[in-house]
Amino acid sequence: MICHLSDFHFSRSFKPRRINRIIRSIMNVSPDLIVFTGDLIDNYEKWPSKETQRLIEKLKKMTAPMGKIAILGNHDYRSKGDNFVKAILTESDFTVLENEEIFGSNDDVSINIAGMDDTLMGNPQFQFERTLAQWHLLLVHEPDSVLNMEDVQHFDLVLAGHGHGGQVRFPFIFYKIRGSLTYTHGLYLLAKKTLLSISNGVGMSMLPLRFGVPPEVIYYHLNKQPTATKAKK
């Protein structure tokens, strides 16, 4: 089981203690793998440094036997905060992927995970190698990143965040942001066997509120994929 987290946007108004219930919930579910698709903090320039160690302690409490994988989002780069965010994630036992791939397996499945650097503020790579793993996952922050990929059909599952599901949603009004104009929220079938899943995220940006769009943690169950066998004569 994979636990998908995104868009914490920790700040002076959204402090690490706000995720205590999320941590307890995740540990009760006991996922095999935890992935985070960017925007750990809202703005490095305004980050309250006294909260740094507390944030690391909270993130460390989330554990998974196959590890924790993360990528950076556009807000992680604000005010040149990317190195700071990478240091926090690394100290919190996350493996940070920047246009890199990592392989993992347990008794049930083998999985290859590719992590793309942020497309708005980083230096993204849009092509990754296909491997012999049973499952291929791609982590992106902005869901519209897939529009620049020629081989997106090589992935079984693409996980993204960024748009917050609109964050504030009224009937007939949906607020969109750059990087999430085509793919905004929910699920999309990008190819015959390629599913894009976009998280509403946990925190808030620009406005310190959510309306009609609850925060979410998403779980995915991966089964063994059947391998081709020769027919007996």
C-alpha positions in Angstrom: 0.0 0.0 0.0 1.2 3.5 -0.9 0.4 6.6 1.1 0.3 9.8 -1.0 0.9 13.1 0.8 1.2 16.5 -0.9 1.2 20.3 -0.3 1.7 20.7 3.5 2.6 24.4 3.0 4.0 24.7 6.6 4.2 28.4 7.6 3.6 30.7 10.6 -0.1 30.0 10.4 0.2 26.3 9.6 2.6 24.8 12.1 3.9 21.2 12.4 1.6 20.3 15.3 -1.3 20.7 12.8 -0.5 17.3 11.3 -0.7 15.2 14.5 -4.0 13.6 13.5 -2.6 12.8 10.0 0.5 11.1 11.5 -1.7 9.0 13.8 -4.0 8.0 10.9 -1.1 7.0 8.7 0.6 4.9 11.4 -2.8 3.2 12.1 -3.1 2.3 8.4 0.6 1.2 8.2 1.4 1.8 4.5 4.3 0.0 2.9 5.6 3.2 1.2 5.0 6.9 1.7 5.4 9.5 -1.1 5.3 13.2 -0.9 4.7 15.3 -4.0 6.0 18.7 -3.0 5.4 22.1 -1.3 6.6 21.2 2.2 6.8 24.9 3.2 5.0 27.9 1.9 7.8 30.4 1.8 11.4 30.0 3.1 11.8 33.7 3.7 8.9 33.8 6.1 9.6 30.4 7.8 9.8 30.5 11.6 13.2 28.9 12.2 12.2 27.8 15.8 9.8 25.3 14.1 12.4 23.6 12.1 13.4 20.9 14.6 9.8 20.3 15.5 8.9 19.8 11.8 11.7 17.2 11.5 10.4 15.4 14.5 6.9 15.2 13.1 8.0 14.0 9.7 10.2 11.4 11.3 7.2 9.8 13.1 5.8 8.8 9.7 7.5 5.5 8.8 7.1 2.8 6.2 9.0 -0.4 5.6 9.7 0.4 1.9 10.8 3.9 2.8 9.7 7.5 2.2 10.1 9.3 -1.2 9.7 13.0 -1.9 10.0 15.6 -4.6 10.1 19.4 -4.4 7.3 21.7 -5.4 7.4 25.3 -6.6 6.9 26.8 -3.1 9.9 24.8 -1.9 12.0 26.9 -4.3 10.6 30.3 -3.2 13.2 32.7 -1.7 15.8 30.1 -2.6 14.5 27.6 0.0 15.1 24.4 -2.0 18.3 23.4 -0.2 16.7 24.1 3.1 13.7 21.9 2.2 15.9 19.1 0.9 17.9 19.1 4.1 14.7 18.9 6.2 13.3 16.0 4.1 16.6 14.1 4.2 17.0 14.5 7.9 13.4 13.3 8.2 14.4 10.0 6.4 12.9 10.9 3.0 14.8 10.1 -0.2 14.5 13.3 -2.3 14.3 12.6 -6.1 15.4 15.2 -8.6 14.9 13.7 -12.0 16.0 10.4 -10.6 14.6 6.9 -10.2 14.6 4.5 -7.3 13.7 0.8 -7.2 12.0 -1.1 -4.3 10.3 -4.4 -3.7 8.7 -6.5 -1.0 7.2 -10.0 -1.1 4.2 -8.8 -3.2 5.4 -6.3 -5.7 8.4 -4.6 -7.3 8.2 -0.9 -8.1 10.2 1.7 -9.9 9.6 5.3 -8.8 10.7 8.3 -10.9 10.7 11.7 -9.4 10.6 14.8 -11.6 12.0 18.2 -10.5 9.5 21.0 -10.3 8.5 22.3 -13.7 7.8 25.9 -12.6 10.9 26.6 -10.5 13.3 23.7 -11.0 15.0 22.0 -13.9 12.7 19.1 -14.9 13.5 16.1 -17.0 10.6 14.7 -19.1 12.0 11.4 -20.1 12.8 8.3 -17.9 13.9 4.8 -18.6 11.5 1.9 -18.6 12.7 -0.9 -16.2 11.7 -4.5 -15.5 9.7 -3.6 -12.4 6.1 -4.8 -12.1 4.9 -1.2 -11.4 6.2 2.1 -12.6 5.3 5.3 -10.7 6.0 8.9 -11.6 6.0 11.7 -9.0 5.4 15.2 -10.3 4.3 18.3 -8.4 2.3 20.1 -11.2 0.0 17.7 -12.9 0.2 19.5 -16.2 3.9 18.4 -16.3 2.7 15.2 -18.1 1.7 17.3 -21.1 5.5 17.6 -21.9 6.1 13.9 -21.7 6.2 11.7 -24.8 6.5 8.4 -22.8 3.9 9.0 -20.0 2.3 5.7 -21.1 5.2 3.9 -19.7 4.0 4.6 -16.2 1.1 2.9 -14.5 0.4 5.6 -11.9 1.3 9.3 -11.9 0.9 11.1 -8.6 0.7 14.9 -8.4 -0.5 17.8 -6.2 -0.1 21.6 -6.6 -3.7 22.6 -7.4 -5.2 21.9 -3.9 -8.4 20.9 -5.7 -9.1 24.6 -6.1 -8.8 25.1 -2.2 -11.9 27.3 -2.2 -14.7 25.9 -4.4 -18.1 27.3 -5.0 -20.8 26.1 -7.4 -19.8 26.8 -11.0 -16.6 28.5 -9.8 -13.3 26.6 -9.8 -10.0 28.4 -9.2 -7.1 27.2 -11.4 -3.4 28.0 -11.2 -0.6 27.6 -13.6 0.7 24.1 -13.7 -2.8 22.7 -13.0 -4.9 24.2 -15.8 -5.6 21.1 -17.8 -5.5 18.5 -15.0 -7.0 20.1 -11.9 -8.2 17.5 -9.4 -9.2 13.8 -9.1 -8.4 11.0 -11.5 -7.5 11.1 -15.2 -6.8 8.3 -17.6 -3.8 9.5 -19.6 -3.3 6.3 -21.6 -4.8 2.9 -21.7 -3.0 1.8 -18.6 -1.8 5.1 -17.1 -3.7 6.8 -14.3 -3.0 10.3 -13.1 -4.1 10.9 -9.5 -4.1 14.5 -8.1 -4.1 15.1 -4.4 -6.0 18.0 -2.8 -3.1 18.3 -0.4 -3.1 19.1 3.3 -2.2 22.7 3.8 -3.2 26.1 2.3 -1.6 28.8 0.2 -2.5 32.4 -0.5 -5.7 32.2 1.6 -5.5 30.6 5.1 -8.7 28.6 4.5 -10.3 25.8 2.6 -14.0 25.7 1.5 -15.6 22.8 -0.2 -12.2 21.1 -0.7 -11.2 19.0 2.4 -7.5 18.1 2.9 -6.7 14.5 2.0 -4.3 11.7 2.3 -4.7 9.1 -0.5 -3.9 5.4 -0.4 -3.2 3.1 -3.3 -3.2 -0.7 -3.3 -0.9 -2.3 -5.9 -1.5 -6.0 -6.8 0.9 -8.3 -8.5 0.6 -7.8 -12.2 0.4 -11.1 -14.2 3.4 -12.0 -16.3 3.1 -13.4 -19.8 3.4 -17.2 -20.0 3.8 -19.5 -23.0 0.8 -21.6 -23.8 1.3 -25.3 -23.4 1.0 -27.4 -26.6 
